[in-house]
């Protein structure tokens, strides 16, 4: 599941944000705007997927999607939620197309602005230049 979500996150960074040099790595300690979405597999396995964007990345997303070079915290929070929704929604499509695995996704929830300090089964970082996205997954 994590590999599918990482693939979707890399695709988002490359195709939606035009960041071509992304790499999956062990995450560095970085403050992010953090959101999560609960997913349920067709086998009733439940996971919580965390998606965090560092300040530079969320600012880029706001600028590209909304055309704003300066935004308030509410707008940044909304874009963190939307980014989580786009990444996990894309992972849902990838899982169905590549492996025939279906899962349902819930609505995104905002956690806060800080490091991903939640107990996760796996955490990875995707870095592209000055931009970092953190992906975490936890079985429920």
C-alpha positions, 0 to 999 in steps of 0.5 A: 500500500505504501508503495502505491501511495508513494508512486501517486505522491511522486506523480503529483509532484512531477505532473501537477507541480512540474518538479522533475527530480523527486526521490523517495528517502527516509524522511528528515525532521521537517515541519509540515502542514499535515493531513490524513485520510482513512482508507479501507481496502476491499478486504476491510483492512483499514489504514490511516494515510498521512500527507505532509507538505513543508512550507515551501511545497505548500506555498508552491501548491497555493501559487500554482493552484490558486495563483496566490503568492501570499496566502493566509493560514486557512488557505494553506490548510485547505490546500494541505487537505486538498493535496492529501485528497489528490494524492490518496485519490490518485493512489486509489486509481493506481491500485485499481489499475495496477493490481486490481485492488479497490479501496475506499477513501474517507475525507481528509482531516487536518492534523496541524503544522509540525513534524509527523510525530504520529506512530506510523508503520512506515514513513517516507519522504519525497524530496525535490530540490527545496520541497519535501512531502512526507507520507506516513501510513498506519494500520488501524 
